[in-house]
């Protein structure tokens, strides 16, 4: 499920809203086929067609005006609960009632979106105060305990990678273990995780007895 959510980018959400509008036209025989290509249609082109058919939404004249809203979508989609339908609804409201209607949190959906974003951002900011410890058998591995609820492990680990550029970083969460090695982020269910997943030379038993 997480992979499915992650694949739905902010651009895809807004494109879906634009398609919904464009393909919902009541057409007659004299109207040209819209010919929307779901895989390759350009977002800016779709927006221009939306404006042509439906007029100018308030506070929106170009794709760049979506920047703040798209950032909120990207953050909200990291929430532990599926926020895709909420993002799609906010995108629809932005097109029908204008960008200020949602960016200022006028609608309940927009406020819910901002709350989801806040919960994700708070988790990342809390994690920035983490203190990593070195493994007793390997100074190349640094680890910390932190309960990650949302899809933020990559953001947290990459933040600390700037501080410890030559280290393998691992975070032990309640449900999963996340680690960064060779600029790649990995995750494993805590019930299935073995320390050898990170480094075959590390021994699980001595690690837990000494380090934790």
PyMOL commands that set and color helices and strands:
alter all, ss='L'
color gray80, all
select helices_A, chain A and resi 2-7+10-22+43-54+63-76+84-97+99-103+108-127+153-161+195-197+204-210
alter helices_A, ss='H'
color red, helices_A
select strands_A, chain A and resi 133-135+138-145+168-172+176-181+184-189
alter strands_A, ss='S'
color yellow, strands_A
deselect
rebuild
show_as cartoon
